[in-house]
Amino acid sequence: MSAGAPLVRRAAVEGIGTAALVAVVVGSGIQATGLTQDVGVQLLANSLATVFGLVVLIALLGPVSGAHFNPVVTLAAYVTGRRSGDGPGLREVAAYVPAQVAGAIGGAVLANAMFAGPVVAFSTHDRWDAHLWLGEVVATAGLVWLIFGLARAGRAHLAPVLVASYIGAAYWFTSSTSFANPAVTIGRAFTDTFAGIAPASVVPFLAAQLLGAALGLALVAACFGRPAPALGDEAVVPQQPATPVPAPTRPAEESSLTS
């Protein structure tokens, strides 16, 4: 796996990026409910803010950590990269996933604080129904299919726009409004606002997301053939390896004088 930054920095970037993403999701939801009582307009404002914020975060942080911001992306990269050795190892997974979860919780707490709400307020928004779980399976499968399919097709450079666009669309075409991210799901349990999810509803969402990730990888294999792409930290945006600085060369005259 090619990585230009130390693991500690990459894990920190994953945590910071996930925190920023959740702050955008939760904060825009709070702002929307304060501006209008129309649920459709609230969802529109929430989805647009998420799209714009995600484009910025992927473009900014992708070259450092790959901009996973999502445990299912990290786990899928590990699974697909085991054979070739190009994907993240268990050490990277063990660093990324806790950072993503901690960042998501921190992002929800930050959003609560920015809007003068209780810093930690567990959500009372129950999302417990089979059709919502199905929506999460579909949303997560599509996300994994897109990310890994883009890399397999050599078009990972389009990920900032296309991944954000997919999430924005999935807000509207899935019944669950497309959480599609275990870390974000856990973080959103810490805010009793428009974007929240009751803690009791979290586990079925996580199970649906893991199932969706497996189906997404199956779609990658079906559409692009095996093996699936071994992406590692390049799952969203290809990292630019550090370019060594060439040693300065002395003019031929100087070289002959010192020989």
URNOR-V744745 format. One record per residue. N is the residue number from 1. RES is the residue in one letter. SS is DSSP state (h for helix, s for strand, l for the rest). PSI is psi in degrees with one decimal (NA if undefined). D_LAST is the distance of its C-alpha to the last C-alpha in whole Angstrom. Layout:
n & res & ss & psi & d_last
N & RES & SS & PSI & D_LAST
N & RES & SS & PSI & D_LAST
This chain:
n & res & ss & psi & d_last
1 & M & l & 126.7 & 42
2 & S & l & 128.6 & 40
3 & A & l & 121.9 & 40
4 & G & l & -21.2 & 37
5 & A & l & 150.8 & 39
6 & P & l & 154.1 & 40
7 & L & h & -38.8 & 44
8 & V & h & -43.2 & 45
9 & R & h & -42.5 & 44
10 & R & h & -41.5 & 46
11 & A & h & -40.2 & 49
12 & A & h & -40.8 & 49
13 & V & h & -39.4 & 49
14 & E & h & -41.1 & 52
15 & G & h & -44.7 & 54
16 & I & h & -43.7 & 53
17 & G & h & -41.6 & 54
18 & T & h & -38.8 & 57
19 & A & h & -44.5 & 58
20 & A & h & -40.0 & 58
21 & L & h & -46.4 & 59
22 & V & h & -36.5 & 63
23 & A & h & -38.5 & 63
24 & V & h & -47.3 & 63
25 & V & h & -50.6 & 66
26 & V & h & -45.0 & 68
27 & G & h & -42.2 & 67
28 & S & h & -31.7 & 68
29 & G & h & -42.0 & 71
30 & I & h & -45.3 & 72
31 & Q & h & -43.3 & 72
32 & A & h & -42.9 & 74
33 & T & h & -23.4 & 77
34 & G & h & -18.9 & 77
35 & L & h & -27.3 & 77
36 & T & l & 152.7 & 80
37 & Q & l & -2.6 & 82
38 & D & l & 114.9 & 82
39 & V & h & -36.1 & 80
40 & G & h & -42.4 & 78
41 & V & h & -37.2 & 77
42 & Q & h & -46.3 & 75
43 & L & h & -37.2 & 74
44 & L & h & -46.9 & 72
45 & A & h & -42.9 & 71
46 & N & h & -43.3 & 69
47 & S & h & -39.9 & 68
48 & L & h & -43.8 & 66
49 & A & h & -39.6 & 65
50 & T & h & -42.5 & 63
51 & V & h & -50.8 & 62
52 & F & h & -43.6 & 60
53 & G & h & -38.3 & 59
54 & L & h & -39.0 & 58
55 & V & h & -48.0 & 56
56 & V & h & -46.6 & 54
57 & L & h & -41.2 & 53
58 & I & h & -44.7 & 52
59 & A & h & -38.4 & 50
60 & L & h & -46.9 & 48
61 & L & h & -12.3 & 48
62 & G & h & -43.3 & 47
63 & P & h & -17.1 & 44
64 & V & h & -54.6 & 44
65 & S & h & -10.0 & 46
66 & G & l & -8.0 & 48
67 & A & l & 49.4 & 51
68 & H & l & -57.7 & 53
69 & F & l & 23.8 & 55
70 & N & l & 117.9 & 58
71 & P & h & -31.6 & 58
72 & V & h & -30.8 & 60
73 & V & h & -44.2 & 56
74 & T & h & -45.5 & 54
75 & L & h & -39.3 & 57
76 & A & h & -38.6 & 57
77 & A & h & -38.1 & 53
78 & Y & h & -45.2 & 53
79 & V & h & -45.8 & 55
80 & T & h & -22.2 & 54
81 & G & h & 0.4 & 50
82 & R & l & -39.2 & 51
83 & R & l & -42.7 & 51
84 & S & l & -18.7 & 48
85 & G & l & 5.9 & 46
86 & D & l & -14.3 & 45
87 & G & l & 175.8 & 48
88 & P & l & 144.5 & 48
89 & G & l & -179.3 & 49
90 & L & h & -31.9 & 52
91 & R & h & -42.9 & 49
92 & E & h & -42.6 & 49
93 & V & h & -44.2 & 53
94 & A & h & -23.2 & 54
95 & A & h & -42.9 & 51
96 & Y & h & -49.9 & 52
97 & V & h & -49.2 & 56
98 & P & h & -35.8 & 57
99 & A & h & -40.9 & 55
100 & Q & h & -43.6 & 57
101 & V & h & -46.9 & 60
102 & A & h & -40.7 & 59
103 & G & h & -40.9 & 58
104 & A & h & -43.0 & 61
105 & I & h & -43.9 & 64
106 & G & h & -37.7 & 62
107 & G & h & -39.1 & 62
108 & A & h & -42.3 & 66
109 & V & h & -42.5 & 66
110 & L & h & -45.0 & 64
111 & A & h & -43.1 & 66
112 & N & h & -45.8 & 69
113 & A & h & -38.5 & 68
114 & M & h & -29.7 & 67
115 & F & l & 22.9 & 71
116 & A & l & 30.9 & 72
117 & G & l & 177.4 & 74
118 & P & l & 132.7 & 74
119 & V & l & -42.6 & 70
120 & V & l & 118.5 & 71
121 & A & l & 106.0 & 74
122 & F & l & 137.1 & 75
123 & S & l & 146.4 & 76
124 & T & l & 11.9 & 79
125 & H & l & 96.4 & 79
126 & D & l & 131.0 & 80
127 & R & l & 67.8 & 78
128 & W & l & 94.7 & 80
129 & D & l & 146.9 & 81
130 & A & h & -34.9 & 80
131 & H & h & -28.7 & 79
132 & L & h & -38.8 & 77
133 & W & h & -40.5 & 75
134 & L & h & -40.9 & 75
135 & G & h & -38.5 & 74
136 & E & h & -36.5 & 71
137 & V & h & -48.0 & 70
138 & V & h & -46.5 & 70
139 & A & h & -45.3 & 68
140 & T & h & -39.7 & 65
141 & A & h & -43.6 & 65
142 & G & h & -38.5 & 65
143 & L & h & -47.7 & 62
144 & V & h & -41.8 & 60
145 & W & h & -44.7 & 61
146 & L & h & -51.8 & 59
147 & I & h & -50.6 & 56
148 & F & h & -27.9 & 55
149 & G & h & -40.0 & 56
150 & L & h & -44.3 & 54
151 & A & h & -40.4 & 51
152 & R & h & -34.3 & 52
153 & A & l & 0.8 & 53
154 & G & l & 27.1 & 49
155 & R & l & 30.6 & 51
156 & A & h & -21.9 & 50
157 & H & h & -17.3 & 49
158 & L & h & -2.5 & 52
159 & A & h & -43.9 & 53
160 & P & h & -45.3 & 54
161 & V & h & -45.0 & 56
162 & L & h & -39.7 & 58
163 & V & h & -45.8 & 58
164 & A & h & -39.6 & 60
165 & S & h & -40.8 & 62
166 & Y & h & -46.0 & 63
167 & I & h & -41.4 & 64
168 & G & h & -41.7 & 66
169 & A & h & -41.0 & 68
170 & A & h & -23.2 & 69
171 & Y & h & -36.2 & 70
172 & W & h & -31.1 & 73
173 & F & h & -2.6 & 73
174 & T & l & 147.5 & 73
175 & S & l & -24.3 & 76
176 & S & l & -3.3 & 74
177 & T & l & 27.3 & 72
178 & S & l & 72.1 & 69
179 & F & l & -56.0 & 67
180 & A & l & 28.3 & 65
181 & N & l & 111.5 & 63
182 & P & h & -40.2 & 64
183 & A & h & -45.6 & 62
184 & V & h & -38.0 & 64
185 & T & h & -46.9 & 67
186 & I & h & -44.5 & 67
187 & G & h & -38.9 & 66
188 & R & h & -10.1 & 69
189 & A & l & -13.4 & 71
190 & F & l & 14.9 & 70
191 & T & l & 123.5 & 72
192 & D & l & 63.7 & 75
193 & T & l & -171.2 & 75
194 & F & l & -38.4 & 75
195 & A & l & 1.9 & 72
196 & G & l & 165.1 & 73
197 & I & l & 131.3 & 74
198 & A & l & 138.7 & 76
199 & P & h & -35.3 & 75
200 & A & h & -19.7 & 77
201 & S & h & -5.5 & 76
202 & V & h & -47.3 & 72
203 & V & h & -46.9 & 72
204 & P & h & -33.5 & 74
205 & F & h & -42.4 & 71
206 & L & h & -42.5 & 69
207 & A & h & -41.8 & 70
208 & A & h & -38.0 & 71
209 & Q & h & -40.4 & 67
210 & L & h & -41.9 & 66
211 & L & h & -42.6 & 68
212 & G & h & -38.2 & 67
213 & A & h & -42.7 & 63
214 & A & h & -41.8 & 64
215 & L & h & -35.8 & 66
216 & G & h & -42.1 & 63
217 & L & h & -35.5 & 61
218 & A & h & -37.3 & 63
219 & L & h & -38.5 & 64
220 & V & h & -46.7 & 60
221 & A & h & -40.2 & 60
222 & A & h & -36.9 & 63
223 & C & h & -32.3 & 62
224 & F & h & -0.3 & 58
225 & G & l & 168.8 & 58
226 & R & l & 153.4 & 57
227 & P & l & 155.9 & 55
228 & A & l & 157.8 & 55
229 & P & l & 134.9 & 52
230 & A & l & 103.1 & 50
231 & L & l & -32.7 & 49
232 & G & h & -133.4 & 48
233 & D & h & 4.3 & 47
234 & E & h & 21.0 & 47
235 & A & l & -30.1 & 51
236 & V & l & -53.5 & 51
237 & V & l & 127.3 & 48
238 & P & l & 134.3 & 45
239 & Q & l & 149.6 & 42
240 & Q & l & 110.5 & 39
241 & P & l & 150.4 & 36
242 & A & l & 132.2 & 33
243 & T & l & 120.9 & 30
244 & P & l & 140.4 & 27
245 & V & l & 123.2 & 25
246 & P & l & 144.6 & 22
247 & A & l & 141.2 & 18
248 & P & l & 139.7 & 17
249 & T & l & 141.1 & 15
250 & R & l & 149.2 & 12
251 & P & l & 154.0 & 13
252 & A & h & -35.2 & 11
253 & E & h & -43.9 & 10
254 & E & h & -38.9 & 9
255 & S & h & -40.3 & 6
256 & S & h & -28.6 & 5
257 & L & h & -29.8 & 6
258 & T & h & -2.0 & 4
259 & S & l & NA & 0
